[in-house]
């Protein structure tokens, strides 16, 4: 206990010493290069590079920027690739923010855990055996091939100081199919290679008719997004007070979409400054993604939609939505999510003409499918053990992380999240969300 008290006293003293230097109002261009490094058992090692370019102009908007460019290229050793180009500009069009993005995700082993959250059984033991080389291990059971190429261009204009309108266009092309066995078996010997005649969850959903033949191979979705946003944050990159709330409608229109659909999204984010300055902040987010009607192509559902500077987030599950459970673990016609996060920045200083901060955080995330997709056909496949609970229930995680913050916008995060179900050994939901995950990423989740 004495050591803990001493640690906090030293940390508080260092905060005071570092804080004595006044923050610099940044001007002109600022560059943030990063390597992109990760590992996935079925995709291999990820390698690549990220470059973020911030233009602060004459500094009158600092800590907010005038425009930002985000460039990323990375690939996995077994063939998957990711290319992203984002541009966000607040000065080019008077009183209007313009954001545009192109994303090319060629994924030969995309996560697919079925529909309705716990309504789809996740065979954790099978995956663990697969990692250990067990005879019945088959990690590709929860994988499929998914090539996703998307483009969007959004405009946000002022109605009043805090209230704004949103309008945008989007085009998204999905090409979906069975997992690419040649890629995931790359580098394996004959005994450890996965047999190509074994079914995947995706193929079973097709056989049962839960995924119709019309949507099974993907297609083009294109249309409009319209919405409203209220934004009273003190700054964008690392806000400490204010509200950021938005609601919008997505319309994938007939004739320019293979399967038309109409969806809505509402997100409320709020920030509380618990200590003067940006030392301690409590932040929370509540999100609801809904579908008009009872039908939408399955490939258009697993996203938390966003307009403006951010891209749609894969979810529910993963870094941007529910840290600690698998990506796209929860997919339904309607979905909800929450995040509560305590953000502490004990160290802040200037170095080499840059404003530097070190942040720590503790969080709880959660999500749930609130309206289910019809999966009655799966009763024909009981022998494959793919059916879970009758209805979904909250998927809850807890975790903590650390961040390196430069000039309030370039933020590198390292976080770990674990699902509550991983600790429920006597529950039928034990390990239904996996065993937790570690993330290295950019920015705050919101």
N, C-alpha and C positions, 0 to 999 in steps of 0.2 A: 504493500500500500504506500509506504514511504517513497519507494522508487517511482511509483506512478505519479505521486504528487510532485516530486522533483522534476520529472519529465515535463509535466504541464507548466511548471514554473519556468523552466528553461525555454520551453516553446513560446510561452507568452512574452518572455524577455526578448527572444529573437524577433518576434513579431514587432515589438516596439522599436527595436534597433533598425530593422529593415524598413519600417514604415516612415522613418525620418526623411527619406528621400522622396521628394514630391513626384507624383506621376507625370510622365512626359506626354504631352498631346502629340500624337503621331501625325506625320505628314507624308505625302507621297506614297511610293510603293513599298510594300513589305512582303517578303517571301517566306513561305513555310514549306520546305521540302521534307518528305518522310518516306522511308521504305515501307512497302506493303508486304508483311510476312505473316503467314499462318500455316496451319496444317489441318488436313481432313483425311480420315482413313481411306475414303473412297476416291477423293479428288487428288490426293497427294499434297506436296508442299506448295504453298502460294508464295509467289515472289513478284515484285513489281515496285512501282514508285507512285507517290502522290505529290502533287505540287499545288499549293494554295497561294494565290496572289491577291493581296489586299491593297486597294488604292484609297488612301485617306484624303486625297486632294490637298487642300490647304489646311486641313485639320479641324475645320469648323464643326464637323459632325462627330469627332472622336468622343467616346469610344466606338461609335458606329462608323462604318466605312462608307465611301461613295459608291464603290463597285467591288465585286469579288469574282475571281475566276478559280474554278476547281478542276484540276486535271488528274485523272487516275488511269493507269494501265497496269493490270496484273493478270497473271495466269497461273494455273496449277500444273504440276508436272504430269498429270494424267489427262490434260487437254482442255479443261474448262478455262474460260477467259472472261475478264471484266474490263470494260472500257467506259469511262464516265467523263463528260464535259458539262460543267455547269457555269452559267454566267448570271450574275445578279447585279442590276444597275439601278441606282436611285436618282441619278442626275441627268441621264440622257433625255428622258421625256419629262417635261415640266409637271410637277405634282403627281407623277405616276411612277411606280416601281415596276420594272420589267425583269422577269426572271425566265430563263429558258434553259433546257437541259436535254442532253442526249445520253442515253444509257444503253449499252450493249452487253448483255449478260448471257454468255454461251455456257450453260451449265450442264455437264454430262452426268451429274449425280445430284440433282436437286432434291431437297427434303420433301417427302410426302407422307404424312401420318394419318391420312384419312380426314373424315368430317366430324364435326360436332364435339370436338375436344375428347372428353372421357368416353363419349359414345363410340369411339374407335379405340380398341385395345392396343396398347403399345407393349410389345413383347421385349421388355428390357433384358431378360435373361438370354434371349437369343442374340441380342446385340453384344452383350458382354462376352458370351461364348465365342462370337465371331472375332472379337478383338483378341481373344486368347487362343484362337486357332481351334476352337471346339468343332466336333464333327457336324453339329447341326447349326452352327453359327452362319447367319446369312444377312449381313448388314445391308446389301442392296434391296432387301425387302421393302424398305422405307425410302426408296430413291426412284427417280424417274429422270428422263432427259427433258430439259426445258430451256429453249432458246427464247429470250425475251428482249426485244428491241423496242425502246420507247423514246418518244419525243414529246415535249410539252413546252408551251409558251404561255406564261401567266402575266396578267397586268393587275396591279393593285393601286387604286386611286383614292384620294382623300375626299370624304364627305364633311368631316369636321376634324378637329385636332386628333381625336383618337379613333373615330369611326371611319371605316374604309370599305369600298366595294372591291370585289374580286371577279375577274373574268379570265377564262383561259381556254385554250384548245389542246387536245392531246391525241396522239396516235400511238397505238401499242400493238405490236405484232408478236403473237405467241406461236411457237412451234414445239409441240409436246409429243413425247413418245416413250417407248421402253428405254430403260437405262442402257447406256452404251457399254456393253460388257467388254469389248475390246480395250476400252480406255481404262476401266477400273481393274481389269486383270493385267494391265501393263506392269511388267516387272515381277509377276508372281510365277512360281513354278507350277507344274501341272497339278500337283496335289493340293495346293492352296488356292488355285484359281476357282472362281465361282462358276458353277454349271449354268449354262445359258437357258436350260429348259425349266428352271425353277420359276414359279410365278412371283410377281411382286404385288404389293398392295394395290398399286395403280392398275395392274392387269386384272386383278380380282374385282375391283370396282367397275371396270369395263364389262367384264363377263356378267356381273350381276345387274348391269344396266343402271347403276347409280351414277356413273359417268356415261352420258349418252354418246353415241357414235358421232353426233353432230359437233360435240364440243371436245371429244377425246383428243384430237390432234391439234387443238388450238385454233387460232384464227386472228383476224384483225379486229381490234376495238378502237373506235375513233369517235370523237364528239366534242362536247363542251362541258365546262365547269363554270358555275356561277355561285357567288357567295358573298358573305359579309364578314368583316373582321373588326374586333375592338381590341386596340392595343395601347396600353398605358404603361408598358415596361420602361424602366429607367435606361436600359441598354439591351441590346439584342443578344450578344454572344454569351454573357453570363449575368442575366438579370438578377436583381436583389429585391425588387418590389414592383408591384403593378399586376395587371391582368392582361392576358393574351387569350382571347376567345374568338373562335371562328366557326361558322357553319356554312356548308356548301353542298350543292347538288351536282352529281356527275351523271351525264346523259350520253351513253354510247348509242349513237343514232342509227336508225334503219338506213339501209343502202350503203352506208360507209362502215358498218360493223357486221361481222358475220352473224353474231347473235346480239340483238339490241338488249340493253338493260339500263336500269335507272337506280341510282344509289344516292344515299345522303350520308353526311358525316357531320358530327358536332364535337368540338373539343374545347374544354375550358381549362386554362392553365393560370395559376396564381402564385405569386411570390411574396414572401413576408421577410422583411429585414428584422432579424431578432436582436442584432447588436448594431449600433451605428457604423456606417461604412459598409464594406462588403465582407465582413469577417464571418458572419453566421447567417444563413438564409434557409428558410423552410419553403419548399416548393412542392406543388402537387399538380397533377393532371388527371382529368377525367375525359374519356373518349367513348363515343358511340358510333359504330358504323352500321348502317341499316340498308335494307333493300326494299324497293317498291315492288310489291308482288312476290310470287313464290318461285321465281325462276331467274337465274343468272348463270352464265357459264362459270364453271368451277375455277377456271384460271383467273377470273377477275375478282375473286372474293378475298384471297388472303393478303390484304393490304390495309394499312392505316393511311388513308389518303391525305395528301398535303398540297396546298397551293403556295405559290411564291418560291422562296429560296430553297426550301427543302423538297426532296423527292419523296414519293410514296414509300412507306416503310414496309418491308416484308414482315408479316405478322399474322396472327398474334403469336409472339414468341421471338426471342432473340434480342439483340442489343437495343434496338429502337423502340421496342414495345414492352416485352416482358422478359427482363434479363434473368437467365437461369433456367429457362425451359427451351426446348428445341424450337428452331425456326419453323413457323407455320404449324405449330402443334394444334392451334385452335382455329378452325375454319367453320363458319356457319353463315346462314343468310343474314343474321344480325349478330354483332359481337360488341362487347364492351370491354374497357380496360381502364386501369388506374395506375398511377405512380405517386408515391409520397417519398420525398427525398430531403434529407438534411445536409446542407452544403456548408462546409467549414473551410475558410481560407486562412490558415494560421501564419503563412509566410507570404510577404509581398515586398518586392524590392526592384530597383532598376539596375540593369547590367548591360553594358555595351549599347546604350541608348535604346534599350528595350524595357518595357514594363513586364516584369515577371511575377507570377504568383504560383504557389503550390497549394492545391486544394485537396481536401478529404471529404468523403461523403458516405452516408449510410442510407439505404433505401429499402422500400418494399414495393414490388410490382404485382399486378394481378390482371387476369383477363378471363373471359368466359364467353361461350357461344350462347346467346340469349334466344335465338330462333334457329331451329335445326333444319338441315337439309334432309330430304327424304332418303333414308337408307334401308327401306324395307327389303329391297332385293338381296341385301347381304345375309338374310336369314338362310338363303340357299347355300351359304358358304360357311356354315358353322364349324365344319371340320378344320377350317383354316385358322380358327381362333382370332377373328378380326373384330368381333362385336364386343363393345364395352358396356358402360352403364346406359340406362334408358335415357337419362338426361344429363347434360353437362352441369358441372358445379365449378366454383371459382378455382382457378389455378393461381396459387399465391407463391411468391418468392421473396427472399430477403437477401441482402448483400451489402457490399461496401466497395469503395474504390478510391483511387487517387488521380489527380490531374495536374498536368503542367500547363499553365496558362500564360500566353504571351500576348500582350496588347489587347486583352479582353476578348479576342476573337479566335486566335489560333490556339486550340485547346486539344491536348493529347490525353486520352483517358485510358486507364487500366482498371478494370472492375471484375469482380467475381460475384455471381448470383447463384443461389441454391433454392430449389423448390421445396416447399414444406412437405410434399408427398415423399421426398427422399428419406425423411426421418420417421415416416408412419409405417413401421415394419409390420404391424398387425392389421393394417388396413388394406382392403382390396385395391386402393389407389396407390399402394406403395410403388414408387419408382415409375409411375405413369407419366411423369414429366421429365424423366431422366435424372441424372445425378448432379446437375449443376454445370456451369460453364464459366470460362474465363474469357474476357474480351479486351482487346486493344483496339481503340477506335478514336474518332475525332469528335470533339464537342461534348456538350451536354445532350441528354436525350430530348430535352425540350427547354 
